[in-house]
Amino acid sequence: PKADPNAPPAYKGHDLPRLRGVMSPNNLRDEDLRHLGQDWHANLIRWQMTRNWGVAGTDQDLDEYGKWMDAKLDEAAQALDTCRKYGLKLVLDVHSPPGGRTTDNTIRMALETRYADAFVALWEKIATRFKGHPALWGYDLVNEPVQNTPPPDGVDDYLAVQVRAAKAIRRIDPTTPIIIEVDQWDSAAAYADFDPVDVTNVVYQVHMYVPGEFTHQGVGSNKTGIVYPGKINGVEWDKDKLRSVLQPVRDFQLAYNVHIYAGEFSAIRWAPGDSAVQYLRDVTDLFEEYGWDWSYHAYREWDGWSLEHSADPEDHQPTKEPGERLKLMLGLFAKNKQPLPANP
């Protein structure tokens, strides 16, 4: 499909030319957000509320999960106020939903109603607490949903439970953007047979780590030494190939006149030569061409994704001078208009 020149602008929930930023650090520090907003001139942070991945099964204990989430919401409240001070918009991301995931990565709230009910109640709490905050851009309902196991009869699937939560939010907060993610880790491919949801003021998100053999080389058991652009598993990967991967999202955007947010993308810092910067340049070129907002994964979280570290996997200290990956991002952030003056 092609864009309809007579269509009104797609709803995006902000009045800025573009939101360009990062995923959040592991901890809230004023200095990190000051540096991000004032020194880097980013204007967006996707604030991930993430459980300790090493504590198996804890997301299934709803009392324990609720106590953990209450503390994360207190932190998010501080983060919103700090973002306002430094000219950043914030997306609230429920990175770890109630119930966690099964062994095949299906989110349990798409299999068991008690976790779905807890999810809806959580978003009612969030919307009640944070609606109207000037630094808030959107409610990112659930990070990277997966539905590898079909839901039992009478149980909402991964999308229906998001719609249920979205409608509960709308009864409390009619205006803040609601950000929907799609199946299979919020993949571009899942947009090929996806229809818009029947909720007002929605933005659609996609994550981009394709090809994973390149972006995640050296992570876990993945082999290293994979170059981009180049042949990976017998397929030639370059910007045109990346365009084809993102095409289902672009088609969805044009067909339904909706706004797209690339919530996560990255390339591991030790990719050979200048591979990582070439990949990041090609991906962000496409985001820019298509008018998508975006956030790089990640900022001061794990140094494997860090823009402030070198390509040496054994060097865990930030470099004194910006490397090529950081220079690329700083050049893009320099185009930003920030939503609020620093220190209002």
Disulfide bonds with the S-S distance in Angstrom:
none
